[in-house]
Amino acid sequence: MFEVLLYYKFTTIEDPEFFAAEHKRFCESLGLKGRIWIASEGVNGTVSGTKEATAIYRNALANDVVFSGIEFKIDEVEGHTFKKMIVRPKKELVTWRFEYEIDPLKKTGNYLSPEEFYKAMTEEDVVIFDIRNDYEYDLGHFKNAIRAEVETSKDMPQWAAETLSQYKDKKVLTYCTGGIRCEKFTGFLLDQGFTDVNQLHGGIINYGKKMEGKNFEGYCYVFDERISVPINHTEEATVITNCQYCGTPTPKYLNCANQECHELFLCCPECEITHKRSCSPECEKAEKHEFHS
C-alpha cells in the first residue's frame, strides 16, 4: 500500500537552493515521488511512496527542529501518484506576488477546525471565500462559496481588492485545498480592512476526513496524477461537472494530449478514447500527440 502526503510549513530556511538539493537526494533515497517547493519562508510539498517510506519521511521532518509542528494530510493510494521527484527552490511557496511582504507567522486569519468551520457555515451573515483558481472551484466547492474569477494565484489579490470590499464588515470564512493559500491571503484581507477573517485549518482535504465532507459539492482538485478526489462521503455526495463532449457527469479533468497544448478540460472515460484525450478537433489532429489507447 502507498500513501500520498500533503503538507507545508512556514519556517526559516537559510539556503533554499542547498536545502532543495539535499532534500531531493533524501527523497530519492526513500523512493518517493512528488513535487516540493523550498523557499526561504518554508516548504510546500506533496509526495507519494510506500507506507514504510512515507513513515520515515514524516518522522524525519517532524523530528527536525526547523519543521517542528509540521502537519501531514495522508491519503492511502494503490501506487505512486507522481512520475518523478521534483524539489525546487522558489521565491515564495505560493505565487501570490503581493506588493509587500506578508508573514503568516505574524499576521493571519483565525484558524477554525473542520467542526468549527462546519458550524460557522450555518450562521447568518457569513461570507465564504474560495481561495483557489476558477477551475478548482468548478470541480467542487462548499455550498454558497464565492468563486474567484481568476486562473492563477497571482491574480487573486487584485480580484479580491476590487470585488470583495463590500463584505469587509461580515464574518469571512476562507478555505483552500490543504490550507497554505489561506495563510497569507487572510493576512492580506486583514490589511484590506476586513475585521473578522477565519480560515479552515488543514483545508478541504482535512475537512473531508474529519467531517465526511458535509456541505461540499463535487470533487476536490489535487495537484498529482489523480487530479480529482472525492470529499463528500455522505449520501449527499454529487458530481457537479460534465464532459465537454457528451455532457455526461464526470469529475475527471484531463490534460490535452497535444504536447503543444496541455489544456485542462473535463472529459468522461468514453470520450477520452473517442477524442484521443484532446480538448479540441484541432488538437486531436496535432502531430505532437501523446495519447495511446
C-alpha positions in Angstrom: 0.0 0.0 0.0 1.1 3.5 -0.8 0.4 6.9 0.7 0.2 10.5 -0.5 1.4 13.2 1.9 0.2 16.8 1.6 2.0 19.3 3.8 3.5 22.7 4.3 5.4 24.7 6.9 6.2 28.3 7.2 9.7 28.5 8.8 13.1 29.9 8.0 15.4 28.1 5.6 18.7 29.8 5.3 19.9 28.4 1.9 16.9 27.2 -0.2 19.0 26.0 -3.1 21.3 23.9 -1.0 18.4 22.6 1.1 16.5 21.7 -2.1 19.4 19.7 -3.5 19.9 17.8 -0.2 16.3 17.2 0.3 15.8 15.8 -3.2 18.6 13.2 -2.5 16.9 12.2 0.7 13.5 11.8 -1.0 15.0 9.8 -3.8 16.8 7.5 -1.3 13.4 6.6 0.0 11.9 6.0 -3.4 9.5 8.9 -3.0 8.0 10.8 -6.0 6.3 14.2 -5.9 6.7 17.9 -6.0 8.2 20.0 -3.3 8.8 23.8 -3.3 11.5 25.2 -1.0 11.7 28.9 -0.2 13.4 31.0 2.5 9.9 31.1 4.1 9.5 27.3 4.3 8.4 24.2 2.5 5.3 23.3 0.5 5.0 19.7 -0.8 3.1 16.6 -1.8 4.8 13.3 -2.2 3.8 9.6 -2.7 5.6 6.5 -1.6 5.2 3.2 0.2 3.9 3.4 3.7 7.3 2.5 5.0 9.0 5.3 3.1 6.4 7.9 4.0 6.7 7.0 7.7 10.4 7.5 7.6 9.9 10.8 5.7 7.3 12.1 8.2 9.4 11.2 11.2 12.5 12.9 9.7 10.7 16.2 9.2 8.7 16.0 12.5 12.0 15.5 14.4 13.8 18.3 12.6 13.7 21.5 14.7 13.2 23.5 11.5 9.9 21.8 10.8 8.7 21.4 14.4 4.9 21.1 14.5 4.5 20.2 10.8 1.2 18.5 9.9 0.6 16.0 7.2 -2.6 15.2 5.3 -2.4 11.5 4.4 -4.3 9.5 1.7 -4.0 5.8 1.1 -3.5 5.0 -2.6 -2.6 1.9 -4.7 0.6 3.3 -6.2 2.6 6.4 -6.9 0.6 9.5 -7.9 3.6 11.2 -9.5 6.0 10.2 -12.3 9.2 11.6 -10.7 10.6 13.5 -7.8 10.9 17.3 -8.2 12.3 19.5 -5.5 12.9 23.2 -6.5 13.9 26.4 -4.7 11.3 29.1 -5.2 10.9 32.8 -4.3 7.7 32.1 -2.4 5.7 28.9 -1.6 2.6 30.2 -3.3 2.9 32.7 -6.2 0.8 35.5 -4.8 3.1 38.4 -5.8 1.8 40.7 -3.2 3.1 44.3 -3.5 4.6 43.9 0.1 5.7 41.1 2.4 3.1 39.2 4.3 4.4 37.0 7.1 1.7 34.5 8.2 3.7 33.8 11.4 3.0 37.4 12.4 -0.4 38.0 10.8 -3.0 35.5 9.6 -6.7 34.8 10.0 -8.2 32.9 12.9 -8.0 29.1 12.5 -11.2 27.1 12.5 -11.2 23.3 13.0 -13.3 21.4 10.5 -16.0 21.1 13.2 -16.0 24.9 13.8 -15.9 25.7 10.1 -19.0 23.5 9.5 -20.9 25.2 12.3 -19.8 28.7 11.1 -21.1 28.0 7.6 -24.6 27.7 9.0 -24.5 31.1 10.8 -26.3 34.2 9.4 -24.4 37.0 7.7 -21.4 34.8 6.9 -19.4 35.0 3.6 -17.4 32.1 2.3 -14.4 32.8 0.1 -12.9 30.0 -2.1 -9.2 31.0 -2.2 -8.4 28.8 -5.2 -8.4 29.1 -9.0 -11.6 29.1 -11.0 -11.1 25.6 -12.5 -10.6 24.2 -9.0 -13.9 25.8 -7.8 -15.7 24.5 -10.8 -14.8 20.9 -10.0 -16.0 21.2 -6.4 -16.6 23.7 -3.6 -18.5 24.4 -0.4 -22.2 25.4 -0.8 -22.7 29.2 -1.2 -18.9 29.9 -1.5 -17.9 32.8 -3.7 -16.0 31.8 -6.9 -12.9 33.9 -7.7 -12.7 34.8 -11.4 -9.0 34.0 -11.6 -6.9 31.3 -13.3 -3.8 31.8 -11.2 -3.0 32.8 -7.6 -1.1 35.9 -8.6 -4.3 37.3 -10.0 -6.2 36.8 -6.8 -5.1 39.8 -4.7 -6.3 42.3 -7.4 -9.6 40.5 -7.9 -10.2 40.4 -4.2 -9.4 44.0 -3.7 -11.8 45.0 -6.5 -14.6 42.6 -5.8 -14.8 41.7 -2.1 -14.7 45.0 -0.4 -18.4 45.0 0.1 -18.0 42.2 2.6 -15.5 43.9 4.9 -17.9 44.1 7.9 -19.1 40.5 7.6 -17.7 37.3 9.1 -15.4 35.8 6.5 -14.6 32.1 6.1 -11.8 31.2 3.7 -10.6 27.8 2.5 -8.3 26.1 0.0 -7.0 22.6 -0.7 -4.6 22.0 2.1 -4.6 25.3 4.0 -1.4 27.0 2.7 -3.1 29.6 0.4 -5.2 30.9 3.3 -2.2 31.5 5.5 -1.0 34.7 3.7 -4.3 35.6 2.0 -6.1 36.0 5.2 -3.4 38.4 6.3 -3.9 40.3 3.1 -7.7 40.5 3.8 -6.9 41.9 7.3 -4.7 44.5 5.7 -7.5 45.4 3.3 -9.8 46.3 6.3 -11.7 43.0 6.9 -12.4 42.7 10.6 -13.4 39.0 11.1 -11.3 36.7 9.0 -11.2 33.0 9.5 -9.6 30.1 7.7 -10.3 26.3 7.5 -7.4 24.6 9.3 -6.0 21.9 7.1 -8.1 22.8 4.1 -10.6 20.8 2.2 -8.6 17.6 2.5 -8.6 17.7 6.3 -12.2 18.7 6.3 -13.2 15.7 4.2 -11.5 13.3 6.7 -12.9 15.0 9.9 -16.4 15.9 8.7 -17.0 13.4 5.9 -17.2 16.4 3.5 -20.6 17.7 4.6 -21.7 20.8 2.6 -19.0 20.2 0.0 -20.4 19.8 -3.5 -18.4 17.9 -6.2 -14.8 16.7 -6.1 -11.6 18.4 -5.0 -8.8 19.2 -7.4 -5.4 17.9 -6.4 -2.0 18.6 -7.9 -1.0 15.0 -8.7 -2.0 12.4 -11.3 -5.3 11.7 -9.5 -6.3 15.3 -10.4 -9.7 14.9 -8.6 -10.6 13.2 -5.3 -14.0 12.7 -3.6 -14.5 14.8 -0.4 -18.2 14.4 0.5 -18.6 10.8 1.8 -22.2 11.3 2.9 -25.3 10.4 1.0 -25.3 14.0 -0.4 -22.1 13.3 -2.5 -22.5 14.6 -6.0 -20.7 15.2 -9.3 -21.3 18.8 -10.5 -19.2 18.9 -13.6 -19.9 17.4 -17.1 -17.9 16.0 -20.0 -17.4 18.8 -22.5 -18.2 16.5 -25.4 -21.2 14.4 -24.4 -22.5 16.2 -21.2 -22.2 13.1 -19.0 -21.5 13.9 -15.4 -17.8 13.4 -14.7 -15.2 14.7 -12.1 -12.4 13.8 -14.4 -10.1 16.6 -15.6 -7.6 15.7 -18.3 -4.6 17.5 -19.8 -4.8 17.7 -23.5 -2.6 15.0 -25.2 -1.4 17.6 -27.7 2.1 18.3 -26.3 1.9 21.9 -27.5 -1.4 22.5 -25.7 -1.9 20.5 -22.5 -5.1 22.5 -21.8 -7.1 21.2 -18.8 -10.6 20.0 -19.7 -13.4 17.8 -18.4 -13.9 14.5 -20.2 -15.6 11.2 -19.5 -13.7 7.9 -20.0 -15.5 7.1 -23.2 -14.9 10.4 -24.8 -11.3 10.4 -23.7 -10.8 7.4 -26.0 -13.1 8.7 -28.8 -11.4 12.1 -28.9 -7.9 10.8 -28.1 -7.7 12.8 -24.9 -7.8 16.1 -26.9 -9.5 19.3 -25.9 -10.5 20.2 -29.5 -10.7 18.8 -33.0 -7.5 20.7 -33.9 -5.6 19.2 -31.0 -6.9 15.7 -31.9 -5.2 16.1 -35.3 -2.0 17.6 -34.0 1.3 15.9 -34.8 2.8 16.1 -31.3 0.3 13.8 -29.7 1.0 11.6 -26.7 -2.3 9.7 -26.4 -2.2 5.9 -26.7 -5.4 4.0 -26.2 
